[in-house]
Amino acid sequence: MTLPDTAATPAGADRTFQVDLRGLVDLLSHHLYSSPRVYLRELLQNAVDALTARHGLEPAAPGDAFGIRLYADGSVVRVEDDGVGLTEADVHTFLATIGRSSKRAERIAEQRGDFIGQFGIGLLSCFLVADEIHVLSRSARTPDAGAVEWRGRGDGSYTVRTLPASARPRPGTTVTLTPRADAGEWTRPVQVHALARHFGSLLRHPVVFDDGTGGPGVSVNPEPAPWARTYPTPGARSRGLAAYGEEVLGFTPLDTIELDLPAVGLKGIACVLPEAVPAGRRHGHRVHVKGMLLSEQAEEILPEWAFFVRCVVDAESLRPTASRESLYEDDTLAAVRDALAERLRAWIARAAASDPDLLARFLQAHHLAVKSLAVHDDEILRMLLPWLPFETTDGHTTLDEFARTHRTVLVTSSVEEFRQVAAIASAAGLGVVNGGYTYDRELVHRLPEIRSEASVADLDPATLTAHLDPVDRETELAAVAYLALARDALAVFDCDVALRTFQPASAPALLVDSREARHERTRSQLAREQEGGLWGDILGALRQEGPRAQLILNQLNPLVRTAVAIDEPELARTSAEALYGQAVLLSRRPLRPAESSLINRSFLDLLAHALRKDS
């Protein structure tokens, strides 16, 4: 932006902003548009809007009576349309005034919804690839008017000339660009054709491309949108839509959901991804507005939980942002998002009711997405909770099948707790579900809403230990000395030691501990170390009453039976440390530094004892 000459302007008088067009073009290229390639989209869009206005003037004309022609031979890029055209007054008003659009004129304000463009700055995008824009136009509103020529340059200057009607025999507009040398990537004939196909393949007006080689022009949009075509059978329609989804999205969909929202003129398809995607990862969707591609990465048309589909849609009533590369967040978009979400729910319900094979394949790939939806959607919960897979002591199975075997379903609060108890709980006949994964614990607790006879409870350490059998009196007395040494050796970990019998006999020990208890012990330990003195003693006393871990030794295991018979104190302590270390490793939770040190030390001590014995 440059400043006007203030010397010639009286003090206090109104001044007019002066626009530095080069600076504005740089702003557009770096902050408004994602790539210089959008210049062709803007030219196509202006042409389509001109054709829409022409049809408004001549509603009886056939739909294909007016069209768009593209030409690119490497030296020029030309876009010609049979649209409404411009008079000389229109040129001065709309092409020479940045930010004003002919689509804002009062005479067609009531038709504004028929136009793609809304902001009147699209022509400036041509300066991203050319230093000069040449426009030749003749108005269909005033048939006797001559042609008008406008030349705009990147430095902000322009010229306007009135030409004889013979300069353009028919109404319409031709925009010609002479590309800069550094813009060849976007203006070569093959690239112009590709961009025209990319942006305009679903346009409702005929678009023809000519590469200047003398051959016949090639149609950019030879067929209507796949959802607008006629198919001989419903099966053929499904296959046609799936083939289109695969062509534009790059994967073979698990299924294709047809979308139709007449209230906003939206049609399209949602393609179900055949493989799982990370939780919360949202795919972009291809959104067309009145046939023109707006964005390939529009995330906002579906809710966050719908990350198992990618959509291709064409809408009439959605508003683009200023860059026309995303959607304006308003009430209409919110209503569209809700309506499309309902279509996805209906598809899930239909699969659950009539296509169990499809439902099983869908849930195998996208159970996490469905779980996230079921948490907040009671209808989906009722339909699909019995079908959803969970990790249990009976393996990966559905809650419906699991609840048939276990009237009381126990659920852990973390993955590591499940791993600690799974083998022992299974041998004891307890039905435990791993509630440590996202949404699982909350969903398991809602099982009684679906199966009234089912009972769900959190797995408590006392529940598990109650199913472990005590040893006989004589065995317990014989192990008293060993258990005392073991408790002393593991006191640093706030771990008690007990002797029980349980299956499987191959498990030497079970470490019963919770993440919350460990965090509380760690917090208390740090507080005591930092406070010291009297407060340290008080905190230490409180710490003694805090939650403790419990190492439960299995008397049925040969290793444990050998260990409790050890009468050498140091070796007994070392064996207890080794059993604790093994139990920690079997729980597969992260090791604390002290535990890593203990495992190494106990192993080395056992080796040293064996070597001394052999010598």
Residue pairs with C-beta under 8 A, 6 or more apart in sequence:
1 17
1 18
1 19
1 20
1 23
2 18
2 19
2 20
3 18
4 15
4 16
4 18
6 15
9 15
19 98
19 156
20 156
21 98
21 124
21 127
21 154
21 155
21 156
22 154
22 155
22 156
24 98
24 124
25 124
25 127
25 128
25 154
28 121
28 124
28 125
28 127
28 128
29 36
29 128
32 322
32 323
33 125
33 128
33 323
33 325
34 323
34 325
36 125
36 128
36 129
36 183
36 186
37 186
37 195
38 125
38 128
38 323
38 324
38 325
39 125
39 126
39 128
39 129
39 177
39 186
40 77
40 79
40 186
40 192
40 195
40 196
40 199
41 195
41 199
41 292
41 293
41 324
42 122
42 123
42 125
42 126
42 324
43 79
43 122
43 126
43 175
44 68
44 79
44 196
44 199
44 200
44 203
44 207
44 292
45 116
45 117
45 122
45 292
45 324
46 81
46 117
46 122
46 123
46 173
46 175
47 68
47 79
47 80
47 81
47 83
47 173
47 205
48 68
48 81
48 116
48 203
48 205
48 290
48 291
48 292
49 83
49 103
49 115
49 116
49 117
50 81
50 83
50 84
50 85
50 172
50 173
51 66
51 67
51 68
51 81
51 82
51 83
51 84
51 205
52 83
52 111
52 114
52 115
53 83
53 84
53 108
53 111
53 115
54 61
54 66
54 82
54 83
54 84
54 140
54 171
54 172
55 61
55 63
55 66
56 84
56 108
56 111
56 114
57 84
57 140
57 141
58 65
58 140
63 204
63 205
64 205
64 206
65 82
66 81
66 82
66 83
66 172
66 205
67 81
67 82
67 205
67 206
67 207
67 208
68 79
68 80
68 81
68 82
68 203
68 205
68 206
68 207
68 208
69 78
69 79
69 80
69 81
69 207
69 208
69 209
69 210
69 217
70 77
70 78
70 79
70 80
70 192
70 193
70 196
70 207
70 208
70 209
70 210
70 220
71 77
71 78
71 79
71 80
71 209
71 210
71 211
71 212
72 78
72 187
72 188
72 189
72 192
72 193
72 209
72 210
72 211
72 212
73 189
73 211
73 212
73 213
74 184
74 187
74 188
74 189
74 212
75 178
75 179
76 176
76 177
76 178
76 179
77 129
77 130
77 176
77 177
77 179
77 187
77 192
78 174
78 175
78 176
78 177
79 174
79 175
80 172
80 173
80 174
80 175
81 172
81 173
81 174
82 170
82 171
82 172
83 140
83 171
83 172
83 173
84 139
84 140
84 141
84 171
85 137
85 138
85 139
85 140
85 141
85 171
85 172
85 173
86 94
86 95
86 102
86 135
86 137
86 139
86 148
86 173
87 139
87 141
87 142
87 145
87 148
88 145
88 148
88 160
88 162
90 102
90 137
90 139
91 135
91 137
91 148
91 150
91 160
92 160
93 100
93 102
94 100
94 101
94 102
94 120
95 123
95 135
95 150
95 152
95 158
96 150
96 152
96 158
96 160
98 121
98 124
99 119
99 120
99 121
100 120
101 117
101 118
101 119
101 120
102 108
102 120
103 112
103 115
103 117
103 118
103 120
104 112
104 120
112 118
113 316
113 317
114 290
116 289
116 290
116 292
116 320
116 324
117 324
118 319
118 320
119 322
119 324
121 322
122 324
123 133
123 152
123 175
126 133
126 175
126 177
127 133
127 154
128 183
129 177
129 179
129 180
129 183
129 186
129 187
130 177
130 178
130 179
130 180
130 183
131 153
131 154
131 178
131 180
132 151
132 152
132 153
132 154
132 177
132 178
133 150
133 151
133 152
133 153
133 175
133 176
133 177
134 149
134 150
134 151
134 175
134 176
134 177
134 178
135 149
135 150
135 151
135 152
135 173
135 174
135 175
135 176
136 147
136 148
136 149
136 163
136 167
136 168
136 173
136 174
136 176
137 147
137 148
137 150
137 168
137 172
137 173
137 174
138 145
138 146
138 147
138 148
138 165
138 168
138 170
138 171
138 172
138 173
139 145
139 171
140 171
140 172
143 171
145 165
146 162
146 163
146 164
146 165
146 167
147 162
147 163
147 164
147 165
147 166
147 167
147 168
148 160
148 161
148 162
148 163
149 160
149 161
149 162
149 163
149 167
150 158
150 159
150 160
151 158
151 159
152 158
168 174
177 187
179 186
179 187
185 191
186 192
186 195
189 211
189 212
190 211
192 209
193 209
193 211
193 218
193 220
196 207
196 209
196 220
197 220
198 293
199 292
199 293
200 207
200 220
200 221
200 291
200 292
200 293
201 220
201 221
201 293
202 221
202 224
202 225
202 288
202 291
202 292
202 293
202 314
203 220
203 221
203 291
203 292
204 224
204 290
204 291
206 219
206 221
207 219
207 220
207 221
208 217
208 218
208 219
208 220
209 217
209 218
209 219
209 220
210 217
210 218
211 218
221 291
223 229
225 267
225 291
225 314
226 240
226 241
226 244
226 269
227 241
227 258
227 260
227 267
227 268
227 269
228 267
229 240
231 237
231 240
238 256
241 256
241 258
241 269
242 252
242 253
242 255
242 256
242 271
244 269
244 312
245 253
245 256
245 269
245 271
245 310
245 312
246 252
246 253
246 271
248 286
248 312
249 271
249 286
249 310
249 312
251 271
251 273
251 274
252 274
253 271
253 272
253 273
253 274
254 272
254 273
254 274
254 358
254 361
254 362
254 365
255 271
255 272
255 347
255 351
255 358
255 362
256 269
256 270
256 271
256 272
257 269
257 270
257 271
257 272
257 309
257 343
257 344
257 347
258 268
258 269
259 266
259 267
259 268
259 269
259 270
259 311
259 313
259 340
259 343
260 266
260 267
261 267
261 315
261 336
261 339
261 340
263 335
263 339
264 315
264 316
264 317
264 318
264 332
264 335
264 336
265 315
265 316
265 317
266 313
266 314
266 315
266 316
266 317
266 318
266 336
267 313
267 314
267 315
268 311
268 312
268 313
268 314
269 311
269 312
269 313
270 309
270 310
270 311
270 340
270 343
270 344
270 347
271 309
271 310
271 311
271 312
272 308
272 309
272 362
272 366
273 283
273 308
273 309
273 310
273 365
273 366
274 365
275 365
276 365
276 366
276 368
277 283
277 307
277 308
279 307
279 368
279 369
279 372
279 438
280 304
280 307
281 307
282 299
282 302
282 304
282 307
283 299
283 307
283 309
283 310
284 295
284 296
284 297
284 298
284 299
284 310
285 295
285 296
285 297
285 298
285 299
285 301
285 302
285 310
285 311
285 312
285 313
286 293
286 295
286 296
286 298
286 310
286 311
286 312
286 313
287 293
287 294
287 295
287 298
287 301
287 311
287 313
287 314
287 315
287 318
287 327
288 294
288 312
288 313
288 314
288 315
289 314
289 315
289 316
289 318
289 320
290 314
290 315
290 316
291 314
294 318
294 320
294 324
294 325
294 326
294 327
295 325
295 326
295 327
298 326
298 327
300 326
300 327
300 329
300 333
300 337
301 311
301 313
301 327
301 333
301 336
301 337
301 340
302 309
302 311
302 337
302 340
302 341
302 344
303 337
303 341
305 369
305 372
305 373
305 376
306 340
306 341
306 344
306 369
307 369
308 362
308 365
308 366
308 369
308 370
309 344
311 340
315 336
317 332
318 327
318 328
318 332
318 333
318 336
319 327
319 328
319 330
319 332
319 333
320 326
320 327
320 328
321 327
321 328
327 333
345 373
345 377
345 379
345 380
348 359
348 362
348 370
348 380
348 383
348 384
349 379
349 380
349 383
351 358
351 359
351 362
352 359
352 383
352 384
352 387
359 387
360 387
362 370
363 370
363 384
363 387
363 388
363 389
364 389
367 388
367 389
368 438
368 439
370 380
370 384
370 388
371 388
371 438
371 439
371 440
371 443
372 438
372 439
373 380
374 380
374 381
374 384
374 385
374 388
374 439
374 443
375 381
375 439
375 442
375 443
381 443
381 446
381 449
381 450
382 449
382 450
385 399
385 443
385 446
385 447
385 450
386 398
386 399
386 400
386 450
386 451
387 398
387 400
388 398
388 399
388 443
389 396
389 397
389 398
390 396
390 397
390 398
390 399
390 402
390 433
390 434
390 440
390 444
391 418
391 433
391 434
391 437
392 402
392 431
392 432
392 433
392 434
393 422
393 425
393 426
393 430
393 431
393 432
393 433
394 402
394 405
394 426
394 431
399 409
399 433
399 443
399 444
399 447
399 450
400 451
402 409
402 431
402 433
403 409
403 447
403 451
403 454
405 431
406 430
406 431
407 453
407 454
407 455
408 431
408 455
408 456
408 457
409 431
409 433
409 444
409 447
409 454
409 455
409 456
409 457
410 425
410 430
410 431
410 432
410 433
410 456
410 457
410 458
410 459
410 463
411 432
411 433
411 434
411 435
411 440
411 441
411 444
411 445
411 456
411 457
411 458
411 459
412 418
412 421
412 432
412 433
412 434
412 435
412 436
412 441
412 458
412 459
413 435
413 436
413 441
413 458
413 459
413 514
413 515
414 435
414 436
414 514
414 515
415 434
415 436
415 437
416 436
416 515
416 587
416 588
416 589
417 436
417 459
417 514
417 515
418 432
418 433
418 434
418 435
418 436
419 586
419 587
419 588
419 589
420 510
420 511
420 512
420 513
420 586
420 587
420 589
421 432
421 459
421 464
421 510
421 512
422 432
422 434
423 504
423 507
424 464
424 468
424 502
424 503
424 504
424 507
424 510
425 431
425 432
425 459
425 464
425 467
426 432
427 502
427 503
427 504
428 464
428 467
428 468
428 502
428 503
429 467
430 463
430 464
430 467
432 459
433 440
433 444
434 440
435 441
435 444
435 458
444 456
445 456
447 454
447 456
448 454
448 455
448 456
457 463
461 512
461 514
461 550
464 512
465 498
465 500
465 512
465 550
465 552
467 502
468 500
468 501
468 502
468 510
468 552
469 500
469 501
469 502
470 476
470 500
470 501
471 479
471 499
471 500
471 501
471 555
475 499
475 555
476 499
478 564
478 565
479 499
479 564
481 567
481 572
482 563
482 564
482 565
482 566
482 572
482 576
483 497
483 498
483 499
483 564
485 569
485 572
485 573
485 576
486 497
486 551
486 572
486 573
486 576
486 579
487 495
487 496
487 497
488 573
489 573
489 574
489 576
489 577
490 496
490 497
490 551
490 576
490 577
490 580
492 594
493 549
493 580
493 594
493 595
494 521
494 543
494 546
494 548
494 549
495 511
495 513
495 548
495 549
495 550
495 551
495 580
496 548
496 549
496 550
496 551
497 550
497 551
497 552
497 553
497 576
498 550
498 551
498 552
498 553
499 552
499 553
499 555
499 560
499 564
500 552
500 553
500 554
500 555
501 554
501 555
501 556
502 510
502 552
502 554
502 556
503 556
505 554
505 556
505 557
506 557
507 554
507 557
507 586
508 553
508 554
508 557
508 559
508 560
508 579
508 582
508 583
509 551
509 552
509 553
509 554
509 557
509 560
509 579
509 580
509 582
509 583
510 551
510 552
510 554
510 583
511 549
511 550
511 551
511 552
511 580
511 583
511 584
511 586
511 587
512 549
512 550
512 551
512 552
513 549
513 550
513 587
514 547
515 589
516 547
517 546
517 547
517 548
517 549
518 549
520 546
520 547
521 543
521 546
521 547
521 548
524 539
524 542
524 543
524 546
525 543
527 539
528 536
528 539
528 540
528 543
529 536
531 539
551 576
551 579
551 580
551 583
553 560
553 563
553 564
553 579
554 560
555 561
555 564
559 579
560 579
563 572
563 575
563 576
563 579
566 572
566 575
570 605
571 609
574 602
574 605
574 606
574 609
575 602
575 606
577 598
577 601
577 602
578 599
578 602
578 603
578 606
580 598
581 595
581 598
581 599
581 602
581 603
584 591
584 595
584 599
585 591
585 599
591 599
